[in-house]
Amino acid sequence: MEALSESLAQEVAPLGISVLLVGPGPFRTDWAGRSANEATESIADDRATMGARRDLIRSYSGKQHVQREVT
C-alpha cells in the first residue's frame, strides 16, 4: 500500500493533489487476558507444551508495549 501511495503521490503532485496514507499503529488490547477463550478441561500430556505456551501468552496480558513513530 505504501508503494502504491508513493507512486500515486508522484503522479498527482503536478496537479496540486496531495496523497496521505494513514496506517494504524499498535495498540493494547485484551487478546491475551480475559478475552482469550480456553477449554474448560486440559489434557495432562499437553501441559509441558500447549500449557506452557498458554501460560506464556497469558503473561503478555497488559504488558504489551506501544511504540510510537515520530516523523
N, C-alpha and C positions, 0 to 999 in steps of 0.2 A: 504494500500500500504506500509505503514511503517513497519508493522509486517512482511509482506512477504519479504520485502527488508532486514530486520534484520535477518530473518531465512536464506535467501539465502546467506547473508554475512558470516554467521557462517558455512554454508555448503561448501562454496568455498574458505574460508580462508586457509585451509591446502594446497590448490593448488596454493597459491600465487595470488589469484584473489581478488581484492577489489570491493566492491559494493558502488555506490554513488547514493543517491536518492536526486533529486533536485525538490523542490516544490516552485512554485512562491509565493511570499508574496503579501500582499495587495498593491494596487497602486491606485492613484487618477484617476478617470475617470469623464466624464461629464454626468453620468447617471441621476443625479438629476437636471441638468441645462438645457441648451438649446436643448440637445439631447432628452429630455423627451417629448414625444408627448402627447398632450391633446386634448380633444374635443374642438371645437371652441365655443360651447354653453354649458352652465352649467344649472343645474336644481336648482331652489331656495331651494327646500326641502332638497337637498343634501348638502347645503352649510355648515351646522353645523357638518356634519360627513365627507363625502368624500372631501369637500372643505378644511376643517381643516387639514385633512391628507395630501392632495396635498400641502398645504402651508408648512406643517412641512417637507415634503420630499424636497421641493424646498429650504428650509432654510439650508439643509445639503450641498448644492452645493458649492464646493470649500473649504469646511471646514473639509473634511474627514482627519483623522489622519492616517499617515502611521507609523506602529510600526515595528521596525527592531529588529530581534532576533540576538543577538551576541553569537556565540559559540566559 
